[in-house]
Amino acid sequence: MKDAIEIKTEEIKRLASRKKFLTTKYQNTLTEELPSSVTSELKLIDDLMTEANVSDDVYQSSSKMITIRNSRDEEWYFQQLLNWIKRHPQATNGLLGKSQLYKFTLHFFVENIVLNPDNAQLSFGQLEEKISNLKQSKSDSTIVKQNRNIEQSLAFLISMSYRALNFIPESVNDDGLVEYGINPFSESIVKANGVETTLGTQSEVGKAYEEFQNAWSRDKQRLKKIKQPKGVITDD
């Protein structure tokens, strides 16, 4: 996890950037004509930027030791947290003390819930609903299923194309005519080795498809370099 200084710096930069965007967008709009949503957001940004730094008076007046009275309910919550941390020890660098886990929970909630701009003006009920809806929606599941079907269909068509052709385009001669070479994935090889698909990475079809992907990637990078403006360096 990041330390407090990093988090605070990032939050102030994010707020300042948002304020600059809004003020630039509405710079020619009179204050009294600003949409109420913009006015309230600007006020919220100013308040959050003010609260980003804890004053020395507040710090000095706060207790340096926090006592949490334990109960069966509190122990149940703590044990659920402890069990999760044991499965994800990297979250607290392997530290399992109660104070460390409570501190981790506070930091995680602040960094991921409180400081998330999308949560700033949500009521507690709206926030609860948003969190409970984080599970994959039905529409997302449908898209995943459709993509899986497309992948399987494409793999099938590629496999069939390899098997159906006795000869495949190999090169173009000086006269502009396509020359053909014998398809290495012949009917006899398919029969000898069984049914092959692009999903079987050890099959000839699978290996050929993998090499095709590599060649495709190399060609994309080569064309990218050819087409880039002179003097401009792009990442490979």
N, C-alpha and C positions, 0 to 999 in steps of 0.2 A: 504494500500500500504506500501511497505517497505521503510525505509528511505535511504538516499543517501549513507551512510556508508555501510549498508548491501549490497546494489546493487553493489557498487564499489568493495567491498571485494569479492563478488561472481564472478564478471566479471574478476577480476585479477586472481582468482583461476582457472577459466575456461580457460582463455588464457594460463596460465602457464602449465596447464595440457595438453592442445593441443600441445603446443610447446615441452613439454617433450616427448609426444608420437611421434611427427614427428622426433625429433632429435634422439630418440632411434631407430626408424624404419630405418632411413637412416644414422646411425652412421658410417657404413663402406663404405659409398658412398662419393666420392670426391665432393667437393663443385661445381666444374664446371660440374659434371655429374648429379647433382640433377635435377629432372623434373622442368620445369619452373613454373608449378602450385605450387609446394612445396616451391620453392624459394620465389615466390610472397606472399604466405600465411605466411611464416616465417617473412618476412619483415612487412607485415600487422600486425601480432601479436606484433612485437616489437614496431611498431608505436602506436598501440592501448594501449599497456601497458605504454608507455611513456605519452600518452594523458590522461590516467586514472586519474592522479592527476593534478588538476588545480594549476598552480604555483601562488604564492602570488602576483607576478608582474601582472599577467593576471587579477587576482581577483581585485586588487586595481585599475587597469586602467579601469575596467568595470563599467558601470553606475549601481547604486544601485536602480534606479527607471526606469521602462520600460513603455513608453507611446505608446499606440496603437491607432492610429487615427480611429475613428469609421465612418462607412458609412452604407448605406442600405444593401450592400452585406455582410459586416462584421457582421452587426446586425442579418442578416438572419442565418449566420453560428453559431453565439453565441446562438440564440434562439433554433436551432436544438440541440446543445449541452446541453443547459439548460433543454429542454424537456426530453432528455435522462437521465440526472442526476436526474430529479424529479422522473423518473420511477425506478432509481437505486440509491437511496440516500446514500447507504452504500459506494459507490465509493468515496465520498468526506466527509463522516461522517456527512451528512446533511447540509454542508456548500454550499451556493449558490452564494456567491459573485463572481464578474467577475474575480478578481485576483486569487481567489481560483480555479475557473474552468479552467482558462488559464494555471495555474501551473499544475493542474491535467492532462490536455491534453499533456503538454510538457513531464511530467514524464512518462505518459503512453506510448507515442510514443518512447521515449528513451529506456525504459525498455523492451518493447515488439517488437520493430522494429529495432532500431539502435543496440541494444546489442544482437540481435539474430544472432548467428554465420552464419546461413544459408543466412542471408541478407547482410553479410559484403561486398561481391564483386559484388552484383547485381547492375545493372544500375537502374536509376529511373524508366525507362520504364518497366524493368523486375520486379521491386518491385511492381509497379502498377498492372501488369498482375497477379503476384502471389497473391496479396490481393484480386483482383476481382475474382480469381478462388477458393476462400475459400469455396464457396457454394458447397453443396454436388454434387459430380460428378454423371454422369449417371450410371457408373459401381457400385458406392457405393449404389445407389438406387436399382439396380438390386439385389445386395447381400442382402440388407435388406429385399427385397420382398421374395427372396428365403428362407432366414432364417425364415421368418414369415410362409411361406408355410410348411417348415419342422416342425416347432413348432406345427402348426395346425394338420399336418398329424400324428405326434407322439402322440398328445393328443387324436386324434381319435382312433389310434391303441390301446393305453392303455385302453381307455374306452371300446372298443370292446372286448379286452382281458378279462377285468373284467366281462363283461356281458355274454361272450360266455361260460365261465367255470362254471360248477355246483360245482366242487370241485377244491381246489387250494392246491399246496404243502405246508405242514405245518411243518413237521419235518422229520428227518432221524433216524430210529431206530437203535438198536445195530447191526442188521444184515446188515446194509447199505441200507435198503430199504426205499423209500420215503413214508411217511404217509400223507394222505390227510385230509383236513378239509373242511367243507361246506363253500362254497363261500358266504360271507355275502351279496354280491351284486347279489341277485337272480333275476330271471325274474320277479317275483311278485313284488319285491321292486321297480324295474325299472318302471314297469307299474303303480304302485301306486303313485310314486313320479314324474313321467314324465321322459323326456330324461335328463340324467346327463352327464356332461363333466368335465374334469379336470379344465376347466376355471371357472366353477361354484364353488367357494371356499366353499359355504355352502352346497353343495351336498355331498352325501356319497362318491362318486368317487373322488371329489375334496379334501375332507378331508383325504381320504386314500392316495391320491397322495402326499399331503403335508406331511403326516407322513412318507411316503416312502422316501421323500427328506431328512427329518430330520434324519431318520435311516441311509441313505446313507452317510450323512455328518459325523455322529458319527462313522460309520465304517471306513471311510477314516482317521479320526483323530486317531482312535485306531490302525489301521495298520501302520500309520506314526510313532507312538510312539514305536510300536513293532520292526519296521525295522530300526529305527535310531541307528547309532553307539553308543556304550557305551561311556558315558562321554560327549556326545554332546546333548545339549538341543535345541529343535526346538520349534518355536512358535506354539501355538494351533490355 
